[in-house]
Amino acid sequence: MASRGQSAAGIAHEIKNRLNFVNNFAGPLDELRQAAAPAVALLADDMRREIDQIVATPRAISQRLSSMAAEPTASSRACCCIRAAAAASGERSP
């Protein structure tokens, strides 16, 4: 049981790392798109749509991951696994 809790904690940690990466990438990408707006306006419609899609994708991924992480069921399951692992190993739980 302890190994399951440690695995769950490791998975949660890795998900959080990915979420932070996407969040840290999405903000500057939005700023770059805004700064490049005058130049992008001169491009053909299909190129503008492609650029807008590229910029929107990280933000959409970030929002979806954030909503998944905020779901009470996911969070409570992770906490239960972590507590069970800590109790089984004799460690103090958060």
Summary of the structure (lengths in Angstrom):
residues: 94
radius of gyration: 19.8
end to end distance: 16.9
largest distance: 64.1
contacts: 233
relative contact order: 0.18
helix: 88%
strand: 0%
